[in-house]
Amino acid sequence: MPRQISAMLYFLTTEYKRSLVIFWSILFSTIVLSLMLSYFLNGNKDIKMVFLLSGPVYLFCAIHAFISVKQTIPFSIKMGASRKNIFISIGLFFIGLALVQTIIVNLFAEVLRFIVQTMDISTFLIIHPAQLLDNSLANRLVIDFALMLFLLSVMFVFGILFYRYGLIGGGSLGAVMAVSFIFAVAKGWMGQWISFFFESINVGLFYWIMLIALGVYLVAWFFVRRITVVRNV
């Protein structure tokens, strides 16, 4: 069992290393070019380049988790991996991916902040959800890891539903969630929830998000344990 999990983790790391390199190459190039442009535009009070650096990483995690189902699970089953080991391996890989991405994005952000402060570039700003709290490095790490892990878990479950039940099953869940959201907005509940969220937000909330992410991922086991290589459409 440990050997099979190790083999699965090696396969997952190798499989998605290329997409990670491409993603970070594009993001790095975009930010560096924007920083250079900001330097030349420095002093212009009418221009501000604002970047939520973690945002693209959150999106990458969500997309990656969704497509990982059809890319990883059928191949792993064909190679003889048990569903239990597949489930454990993907879970460990998601934790590792969220941790590595969190470290990279915050290290990159710290380097950018240092450059911006050293060169006194006023037209380039980096924002982060941690600014709602004490904008410390520790809080940024916790928030990024929690949100990435949550998105990985939720989108993996969505991917499983689409894989097992096709567009009807996954689309039906998406439609129910969309209708529920519209209903909550129409009733004014969404505004109340958002107000409550901003009034009571603290770093402890993101530890709860980590636990919720774990719970959501555990739900995926009920689908993974009976999954086959035959995909519904």
C-alpha positions as CSV (number, residue, x, y, z in Angstrom):
1,M,0.0,0.0,0.0
2,P,2.7,2.6,0.9
3,R,4.5,1.8,-2.4
4,Q,1.4,2.2,-4.4
5,I,0.7,5.6,-2.8
6,S,4.3,6.7,-3.4
7,A,4.0,5.6,-7.0
8,M,0.7,7.6,-7.3
9,L,2.2,10.7,-5.8
10,Y,5.2,10.4,-8.2
11,F,2.8,10.0,-11.1
12,L,0.7,13.0,-10.0
13,T,3.8,15.2,-9.5
14,T,5.2,14.3,-12.9
15,E,1.8,14.6,-14.6
16,Y,1.2,18.2,-13.4
17,K,4.7,19.5,-13.2
18,R,4.5,20.8,-16.8
19,S,1.2,22.7,-16.2
20,L,2.6,24.3,-13.0
21,V,5.8,25.4,-14.9
22,I,3.7,26.9,-17.7
23,F,1.3,28.6,-15.3
24,W,4.1,30.2,-13.2
25,S,6.0,31.2,-16.3
26,I,3.0,33.1,-17.6
27,L,2.2,34.7,-14.3
28,F,5.8,35.6,-13.6
29,S,6.3,37.1,-17.0
30,T,3.0,39.1,-16.8
31,I,3.9,40.5,-13.3
32,V,7.5,41.4,-14.3
33,L,6.3,43.2,-17.4
34,S,3.7,45.0,-15.4
35,L,6.3,46.0,-12.8
36,M,8.6,47.4,-15.5
37,L,5.7,49.3,-17.0
38,S,4.8,50.7,-13.6
39,Y,8.4,51.8,-13.1
40,F,8.3,53.9,-16.3
41,L,4.9,55.3,-15.3
42,N,5.9,56.0,-11.8
43,G,4.8,59.4,-10.5
44,N,1.6,59.4,-12.5
45,K,-1.1,59.8,-9.9
46,D,-3.9,58.8,-12.4
47,I,-2.5,55.3,-13.0
48,K,-2.4,52.4,-10.5
49,M,-1.7,48.8,-11.3
50,V,-3.4,46.6,-8.6
51,F,-2.7,42.9,-8.4
52,L,-4.4,40.2,-6.3
53,L,-1.4,37.9,-6.8
54,S,-3.1,34.9,-5.1
55,G,-6.2,35.2,-7.4
56,P,-4.7,33.4,-10.4
57,V,-3.3,30.7,-8.2
58,Y,-6.8,30.1,-6.6
59,L,-8.2,29.8,-10.1
60,F,-5.5,27.4,-11.2
61,C,-6.2,25.2,-8.2
62,A,-9.9,25.1,-9.0
63,I,-9.4,24.2,-12.6
64,H,-6.7,21.7,-11.8
65,A,-8.9,19.9,-9.3
66,F,-11.8,19.7,-11.7
67,I,-9.9,18.3,-14.7
68,S,-7.7,16.0,-12.5
69,V,-10.6,13.6,-12.2
70,K,-10.8,12.5,-15.8
71,Q,-7.0,12.7,-16.3
72,T,-5.9,10.8,-13.2
73,I,-8.5,8.4,-11.9
74,P,-9.2,6.2,-15.1
75,F,-5.5,5.9,-15.8
76,S,-4.7,4.9,-12.2
77,I,-7.5,2.3,-12.2
78,K,-6.2,0.8,-15.4
79,M,-2.7,0.6,-13.9
80,G,-4.1,-1.4,-11.0
81,A,-4.3,1.1,-8.2
82,S,-7.0,0.6,-5.6
83,R,-9.7,3.2,-5.2
84,K,-8.6,3.7,-1.6
85,N,-5.0,4.4,-2.5
86,I,-6.2,6.7,-5.4
87,F,-8.3,8.7,-2.9
88,I,-5.5,9.0,-0.3
89,S,-2.9,9.9,-2.9
90,I,-5.0,12.6,-4.5
91,G,-5.8,14.0,-1.1
92,L,-2.1,14.1,-0.1
93,F,-1.2,15.6,-3.4
94,F,-3.8,18.4,-3.0
95,I,-2.4,19.2,0.4
96,G,1.2,19.3,-1.0
97,L,0.1,21.4,-4.0
98,A,-1.7,23.9,-1.8
99,L,1.3,24.2,0.5
100,V,3.8,24.6,-2.3
101,Q,1.7,27.1,-4.2
102,T,1.2,29.1,-0.9
103,I,4.9,29.3,-0.3
104,I,5.7,30.2,-3.9
105,V,3.1,32.9,-4.3
106,N,4.0,34.5,-0.9
107,L,7.7,34.4,-1.6
108,F,7.1,36.0,-5.0
109,A,4.9,38.6,-3.4
110,E,7.5,39.4,-0.7
111,V,10.2,39.9,-3.4
112,L,7.9,42.2,-5.4
113,R,7.1,44.2,-2.3
114,F,10.8,44.6,-1.5
115,I,11.5,45.8,-5.1
116,V,8.5,48.2,-5.1
117,Q,9.6,49.7,-1.7
118,T,13.3,49.9,-2.7
119,M,12.6,51.6,-6.0
120,D,9.7,53.6,-4.6
121,I,7.2,52.6,-7.3
122,S,3.9,54.1,-6.3
123,T,1.9,52.8,-9.4
124,F,2.3,49.1,-8.5
125,L,0.2,47.7,-5.7
126,I,-0.2,44.1,-4.4
127,I,-3.4,43.4,-2.5
128,H,-4.4,40.3,-0.5
129,P,-7.4,39.1,1.5
130,A,-5.3,39.3,4.7
131,Q,-5.7,43.1,4.4
132,L,-9.1,42.5,6.0
133,L,-7.2,41.4,9.1
134,D,-3.7,42.0,10.3
135,N,-1.8,41.9,7.0
136,S,1.0,39.8,8.3
137,L,2.9,37.1,6.5
138,A,1.5,34.4,8.8
139,N,-2.0,35.4,8.0
140,R,-1.4,35.5,4.3
141,L,0.0,32.0,4.5
142,V,-2.9,30.6,6.4
143,I,-5.5,32.3,4.2
144,D,-3.9,31.2,0.9
145,F,-3.5,27.6,2.1
146,A,-7.1,27.4,3.4
147,L,-8.7,28.9,0.3
148,M,-6.6,26.8,-2.1
149,L,-7.3,23.6,-0.2
150,F,-11.0,24.5,-0.1
151,L,-11.2,25.1,-3.9
152,L,-9.2,21.9,-4.6
153,S,-11.7,19.9,-2.5
154,V,-14.9,21.5,-3.8
155,M,-13.9,21.4,-7.5
156,F,-12.7,17.8,-7.2
157,V,-16.1,16.8,-5.9
158,F,-17.7,18.7,-8.8
159,G,-15.4,16.9,-11.2
160,I,-16.4,13.5,-9.7
161,L,-20.1,14.3,-10.1
162,F,-19.6,15.3,-13.7
163,Y,-17.5,12.2,-14.3
164,R,-19.9,9.7,-12.7
165,Y,-23.3,11.3,-13.6
166,G,-22.4,13.3,-16.7
167,L,-23.7,16.7,-17.6
168,I,-27.2,15.9,-16.2
169,G,-25.8,15.1,-12.7
170,G,-23.2,17.8,-12.4
171,G,-25.3,20.4,-14.3
172,S,-28.2,19.7,-12.0
173,L,-26.2,20.4,-8.9
174,G,-24.8,23.5,-10.5
175,A,-28.3,24.7,-11.4
176,V,-29.5,24.1,-7.8
177,M,-26.6,26.1,-6.4
178,A,-27.2,28.9,-8.9
179,V,-31.0,29.0,-8.1
180,S,-30.2,29.0,-4.4
181,F,-27.7,31.9,-4.8
182,I,-30.3,33.9,-6.8
183,F,-33.0,33.2,-4.2
184,A,-30.6,34.2,-1.3
185,V,-29.8,37.5,-3.1
186,A,-33.5,38.2,-3.8
187,K,-34.4,37.6,-0.1
188,G,-31.6,39.8,1.0
189,W,-29.9,36.9,2.9
190,M,-26.7,37.1,0.8
191,G,-26.1,40.8,1.8
192,Q,-26.7,39.8,5.5
193,W,-24.2,36.9,5.2
194,I,-21.6,39.1,3.6
195,S,-22.0,41.8,6.2
196,F,-21.8,39.2,9.0
197,F,-18.7,37.7,7.3
198,F,-16.9,41.0,7.2
199,E,-17.9,42.0,10.7
200,S,-16.8,38.7,12.3
201,I,-13.8,37.8,10.1
202,N,-10.7,36.6,11.8
203,V,-7.9,34.2,11.1
204,G,-9.7,31.4,13.0
205,L,-12.4,31.4,10.3
206,F,-9.8,30.1,7.8
207,Y,-8.9,27.2,10.1
208,W,-12.5,26.3,9.9
209,I,-12.4,26.6,6.1
210,M,-9.5,24.0,6.2
211,L,-11.7,21.6,8.2
212,I,-14.6,22.2,5.8
213,A,-12.3,21.5,2.9
214,L,-11.3,18.2,4.6
215,G,-14.9,17.3,5.2
216,V,-15.8,18.1,1.5
217,Y,-12.9,15.9,0.3
218,L,-14.1,13.0,2.5
219,V,-17.5,13.2,0.8
220,A,-15.7,12.5,-2.4
221,W,-14.9,9.0,-1.1
222,F,-18.5,7.9,-1.5
223,F,-18.1,8.5,-5.2
224,V,-14.5,7.4,-5.7
225,R,-15.0,4.0,-4.1
226,R,-17.4,2.9,-6.9
227,I,-15.9,4.8,-9.7
228,T,-15.0,3.0,-13.0
229,V,-13.0,3.8,-16.1
230,V,-16.3,4.3,-18.0
231,R,-17.1,7.9,-18.1
232,N,-20.6,9.3,-18.4
233,V,-21.4,12.2,-20.8
